[in-house]
Amino acid sequence: MLADLRYAFRQLWKEPRFTIVAVLALAIGIGANTAIFSVVNAVLLKPLPFPQPNKLMAVGSIDNRASQTGDGDLNSMSYPDFFDFRSQNKSFENLALYRSESLTLTNEGAAESLRAQKVTGNFFDVLGIPPLFGRTFQRAEEKPGGGPNGYTAVLSHSFWQARFKSDPQVIGRSITFDGRPHTIVGVMPARFRFPIDSEAVDLFVTIARDANSIDGSKPETEQRGSHSLQGVGRLKPGVTSAQADAELTALAGALAQKYPESNTHFGARAVSLREYLVGDIARGLYVLFSAVACVLLIASANVANLLLARATVRQKEIALRAALGASRRRVVRQLLTESLLLAGLGGLGGLILAAWGTDWLVSLVPESIPRAETIHLDGWVLAFTVLASLGTGILFGLAPAWQTSRLDLRTALNENARGSTGRHRLRSALVVTEVALALLLLTGAGLLLQSFARLSQVNPGLQPDHLLTAAISLSDAAYPKPENSARFQEQLLARIRALPGVRGASTVLPLPLSGSNMTTSFDLEERPKPEGQQDAAPVRVAGDNYIQTMGVPLLRGRLFDPQIDRFDGRQVMIINERFAQKYFPGEDPLGKRMRPGFSLTDKDGPMREIVGIVGNVKHQSLRTDFTPEMYIPSSQFPLNTFSLVVRTATSQPEGSTAALRDAVAQIDPGVPLRRVGPYAEYLGLALARPRFNALLLSIFAGVALLLTAIGIYGVMAYSVAQRRQEIGIRMALGAQKSDVLRLIVGGGMQLAALGVVVGLLGAYALTRLLGSLLYGVGSFDGVTLGAVALLLAAIALLACWFPARRAAAVHPLTALREP
């Protein structure tokens, strides 16, 4: 083997042009595969960073009216439903709740907004991660007031380092959030992160605050109709996910019978936590991985063609080896050693390219892809590179080696020996394969680019330019009553509207395209339905001037008026055009009344009069169709959590950020602003994944097209070199240059045409996999396929033209004198 390696090195060193071209082609293919595999490995293959991660399940409710509201499959659940699931199930060792929360740190200095998770006492027990030091929560700390120890908090490692300078004596210290002191009981290790698909969390608190009631109404932990919590559970030994899912379905059915007014439309599900986190991301990543695999196959086909051409030159050498006693197996082993050496060098170059490419990919990865921060070249990625290199070396080396070893010694040792027909056919087959694979990639890229272009042109129903947004959360301790929040919002909007360059300002919850949604049932006064059987639709709590500020058109009626639509005045609402079309077909909705199941207390909400109809807005996603929606004035339904929307005169609204912060601080310096930025960023996030998929697949398709053109050119150039005497004879017998051009170009175009036909058959099957990634484009789009076929034909024609011109320029006497 060492002798074979030394000889292989000498052979490659003697032919530097061949070696450089082959290694570069392989490095591109292997490097692209390694970079994409690093993403696939981190997001899809790497186990979740918890003990026995396959036992962890995401638990949530299922809204059977999802087709009406546009919600996803797995939704949030209510506290009472969760408590029933936790106490009655027999499938889970432990079942816990969590919910993202924004807390305001008020210990000292200016107010600071912190990212927190509100969790049940057994949350860390479910995940199985002990603290770095201290302890985690106890079940008793879920109770009102936090139990006997009062409110407690567990810090993340990064927050402990930044805020407390890694002080090991932090346990027992008090820290105040939202006006309530919390005792620090533990610090989590650096590797701990949950939820792992969101921004890093600063600290964890218990659900004890939700068990309190400030204004005498029913606390949230007792409101069965309030769905706002995510569940996570750990299966018992021997219990499958299907069994747990079936049990939760049965428990949800029992709750629907027991509490029909709140649970009639709700079921429950348990799915693998990994599956829940990955969602529909997997298909896009696997499509990209398949694309780079095609690029590697095309690169391998090119190298195989180079080896076949090189074999023609070396056939006398191989024949002499055989004549001196070398067996066919020995010859194949030597040639495979050279192929594996080439692949190894290509793999080394690919690893260098992947190190750069992975960093570039991480900079492009959308925020919605979980665990993007763990993408790097680890041991598994290195192992993949080694296997890819070995597999590639065998793939492109075996056929040429086998073909070369099948020599007829008498013919091979002849002075005038030419390449065999078998090698010519193999080279032609490789070119057909390259064209077919390139067509697949170009078709996929074309479809994704069309889809992205159409998605970019979707009208969201509002005017996103010149808008600045910010999130605000008022603490329950400082603003315990709805009137307090209403007064704060009123004062804040008055100050903001008076700022120079501000053309409009208002509030809303939830903000369109922010990823949040609120849905409520409703009853039409003229067509009431039995309790628990009402329809449901998304609801938006909007301030006065919100519709104008966002640029949503008023179609009929009026907008909210703060002078008329007061907290204690006539209760009103606005609906969108889609709501009017669906629930009031052929009627005039204005003046009609309906009762949304949305209330500040545990009682049913009041009847509200429809005073206006506005245009449709894309709230959940640019992909989804418009849904029926309701707007309730924040003056009549003030909430402590809301988003500010400010329309400025300048196209760079972020310039008003400082003035916005000052306006808030002048009213209450204890209220911080979060997520301040142009609203256009939300549109950018909505387009991030389609842009990522389209960009990468287009790059891979471009590389594939270049490699295919090189492959066709190489085959035609080799064919011309092998047929020089034949061409000379044809020209000596009267053939014109145009005849030679037609002969060479026609042969190459036949291969390209066959490749296009094979590729079209494959495209019909492959592009169906892209269905969920496309918007406004059919998976089998005739225009795209036709354009791709024409592009490949043009490239193939160009690749054939230059060798054909060289052949046509051959002088007959020169060609006939050649041996």
Secondary structure as UniProt FT lines:
FT   HELIX           2..14
FT   HELIX           16..40
FT   HELIX           41..45
FT   HELIX           53..55
FT   STRAND          56..63
FT   TURN            64..65
FT   HELIX           66..69
FT   HELIX           79..88
FT   STRAND          92..105
FT   STRAND          112..119
FT   TURN            121..122
FT   HELIX           123..127
FT   STRAND          133..134
FT   HELIX           139..142
FT   HELIX           144..149
FT   STRAND          152..155
FT   HELIX           157..164
FT   TURN            165..166
FT   HELIX           168..170
FT   TURN            171..172
FT   STRAND          174..177
FT   TURN            178..179
FT   STRAND          180..187
FT   TURN            190..191
FT   TURN            196..197
FT   STRAND          203..206
FT   HELIX           207..211
FT   HELIX           220..222
FT   TURN            224..225
FT   STRAND          229..235
FT   TURN            237..238
FT   HELIX           241..258
FT   HELIX           260..263
FT   TURN            264..265
FT   STRAND          266..272
FT   HELIX           273..278
FT   TURN            279..280
FT   HELIX           281..323
FT   TURN            324..325
FT   HELIX           328..364
FT   TURN            367..368
FT   TURN            370..371
FT   HELIX           372..374
FT   HELIX           379..405
FT   HELIX           409..412
FT   TURN            415..416
FT   HELIX           421..456
FT   TURN            465..466
FT   STRAND          467..473
FT   TURN            476..478
FT   HELIX           482..497
FT   TURN            500..501
FT   STRAND          502..509
FT   TURN            512..513
FT   STRAND          519..524
FT   TURN            525..526
FT   TURN            531..532
FT   STRAND          535..542
FT   TURN            544..545
FT   HELIX           546..550
FT   STRAND          554..557
FT   TURN            562..564
FT   TURN            567..568
FT   STRAND          572..576
FT   HELIX           577..583
FT   TURN            585..586
FT   TURN            590..591
FT   STRAND          593..596
FT   STRAND          608..614
FT   STRAND          630..633
FT   TURN            634..636
FT   STRAND          641..648
FT   HELIX           653..656
FT   HELIX           657..667
FT   TURN            669..670
FT   STRAND          674..678
FT   HELIX           680..722
FT   HELIX           724..732
FT   TURN            733..734
FT   HELIX           737..766
FT   HELIX           767..773
FT   HELIX           782..808
FT   HELIX           812..817
//
